[in-house]
Amino acid sequence: MMKMRQIAIYGKGGIGKSTTSANLSAALALSGRRVLQIGCDPKRDSTRMLMHGRLIPTVMDLVREKGDRDISLEEIVFPGFAGVRCVEAGGPEPGIGCAGRGIIATFQVLERLGALDSEIIVYDVLGDVVCGGFAMPMREGYAREIYLVTSGELMALYAANNISKAIERLSRNKKSLCRLAGVIGNARGTPGERELIAEFASRINSSLAAFIPRDPVVQQAELNRMTVLEFSPESAQAGHYRELAGTVTGEPVLTIPTPMEIGDLEELALSYATG
């Protein structure tokens, strides 16, 4: 029996985690894998392109409406493109409560219902690790392979570096299973972007798992409420997501990161900005 892989995609808000996650899940499913994608962002839009634009009910909405003991599997797990099973954690009402608690409650419900049963689980997690709730997939052993999504922009690198600090801190616990699996470059068109991200990955004791070029087909696909894999399966961009899926399903090189000092990170980014 194939071992279950538990993968988390972290990065700065707006950097393209959900686009990356959805297209990765689609590519994995099209290759014959049984995939579960869990959106861990209160915006609840992680699985939207897999669901052809539909915003599915969130676990937190149902918990508030019915209580966590009266929820059925069919109410929170929905089949999407290529058979990807989709879940959205959701969060509290705006301005009320801690969004991270939505993740904790979601995992408790999914475990009770036996929903965490797939060859590959992809967790799409809110980018800035600002509370224990968002670190829960790493801290509690759900996500064992962490990928950081970043562009060559300083604030994106800054967020990725901060998340590597969380991984490093958690790894001090001998029972911790989470490790850094790689850095995914999601291009914004900055100078020397691929080389910068690759060097950043090396500096934090990791490697560049994939570099996804900037391509208008991504926006075209999303305007049509589809992943790139469905909208334009023969495109070069779809090929990049397939390559990422191949990397993810290969033998991972898992490391404990060595986060950069902020001054060193700024100096690195500046060296590429000025050529």
Secondary structure, DSSP 8 states (H G I E B T S, - for coil): ----EEEEEEE-TTSSHHHHHHHHHHHHHHTT--EEEEEESTT--TTTTTTTT-----HHHHHHHH-TTS--GGGT-EE-GGG-EEEE---SSTTSS-THHHHHHHHHHHHHHT---SSEEEEEE-SS--SHHHHHHHHTTS--EEEEEE-SSHHHHHHHHHHHHHHHHHHTSTT---EEEEEEEE----TTHHHHHHHHHHHTT--EEEEE---HHHHHHHHTTS-HHHH-TTSHHHHHHHHHHHHHHS----B------HHHHHHHHHHHH--
